[in-house]
Amino acid sequence: MLTRSAPMKRTPFKAKTPERREAKQVQYVARPREVATASVALPMAQPVLKDNRHESEPWRRAVAALPCVICGREGQTQAAHRNEGKGMGLKTDDALTAALCQTCHSEIDQGKTMTRDERRQRLDVAILLTIRALARTGKLRIA
């Protein structure tokens, strides 16, 4: 075993100095006027107009008041919006909602047991069942 005759000295760590890079000189060379005026002007992109979205609080409340159209659970129903046709700043219509309980809603939104297409098909069927249930209870009438 090795032993020291004197204790080790405590010295602070020295910070490494970063390498200094010299800035490169860049020269700007103006293009001749003939080349600048000969360029083709591209048309500006047209803004994408948003569709008028159907939004109705009474519709969402009527959907949430129904029992779950998949499992039949009552009291924990939510108005689950369709997951297709939406994006950043875009939402789907409130008319495309299904009455789902929290468990079925999370299974359709983030479920790992079905593919994306299967989840979308199941939600489409749930939306149709919700519309049928609203019509049968008398909450959906043609004006």
Buried (B, 14 or more C-beta within 10 A) or exposed (E): EEEEEEEEEEEEEEEEEEEEEEEEEEEEEEEEEEEEEEEEEEEEEEEEEEEEEEEEEEBBEBBBBBBBBBEEBEEBBBBBBBBEEBEEEEEBBBBBBBBBBEEBBEBBEEBEEEEEEEBBEBBBEBBEBBBEBBEEEEBBEEE
